Amino acid sequence: EYAALGVPCVMSPRDEYTRIHKLGVGYTLARKPKHWQSALRALATSQTLREEVAGRGREVAGKLTVEGNAHLWWDAWQLAAELHSRVPVRTN
């Protein structure tokens, strides 16, 4: 959500944030309080850095839309239907 709005952020190194950070969202992953402090200070004091991180985040978020990934949902549902049709129906 922050990325889509162009808000530069610092994230915890949780799996879901690590994955999205690898795509280009956020400034850094902060593991310790001192990492948070230095990362937030860097963002607060550099307009250039904020703009760079915000722009990169918006670009990534633009590719992660429902519309942009609808084909993946279609493929998943087709596969589910195909697998379901292969399962024999039990009769008691």
Secondary structure, DSSP 8 states (H G I E B T S, - for coil): -HHHHT---EE---HHHHHHHHHT-SSEE--SHHHHHHHHHHHHH-HHHHHHHHHHHHHHHHHSSTGGGHHHHHHHHHHHHHHHHHS-----
